[in-house]
């Protein structure tokens, strides 16, 4: 089983994991402790949506290594604070070597914070309303994982209609995975089912 490309592989402790988790210590910690764990707060989902947007065209490892810098630069991804950023903040962020200095993505983050504040029930409630039930079958290998789904395409369209940018179906699906709306740990990964995302869905 474990010698097939894209299937689970044993980690340093002998536990079987999704193969992507084994390429760096940062990935290992993220896989074991965070990825796929349900995130229910507006701030938490906003952070992950923004970071997935910044990741576009780059390695996720680059984002993980800069994550604390992003949190500092964007005031912990507090929606009200980011929504209040102005031209001086954009200039400050463009001069911050600790983050990805992309003007379009920086301005999109500010615009998206403002759009999130306008969602009556909140960003988290909107995102979780796109949970698929019943959950899809457990993936056996990385080849079984989609880049996007009908649900992520529908949510991306909804977000765009509310003024969000840099939130296409692929970015949105990566956020859905990260925030635990779907359990995309491989079938034989020791973290599979650990967080029971459907059972923990907000009402």
Number of C-alpha atoms within 10 A of each C-alpha: 9 13 8 9 12 16 23 27 22 15 15 9 6 8 13 18 25 27 21 15 18 18 11 11 11 14 18 19 13 15 20 15 11 15 21 27 23 25 23 19 13 20 20 17 22 21 23 20 24 24 23 22 24 25 18 13 7 12 10 15 15 14 18 16 14 16 16 14 18 22 15 12 17 21 13 16 24 16 22 15 14 20 18 12 17 12 9 9 17 16 13 12 21 16 12 14 10 16 23 21 17 12 13 11 19 22 17 20 28 25 18 26 26 21 20 25 15 13 14 9 11 14 23 20 17 17 22 22 15 15 19 13 8 7 12 10 10 17 18 19 18 17 10 14 14 12 12 16 14 12 17 24 18 15 24 23 15 15 23 16 11 15 15 21 19 21 24 19 20 19 24 28 26 18 27 28 17 24 25 24 27 24 28 26 26 24 19 20 20 16 22 18 17 12 17 16 20 19 7 14 16 13 6
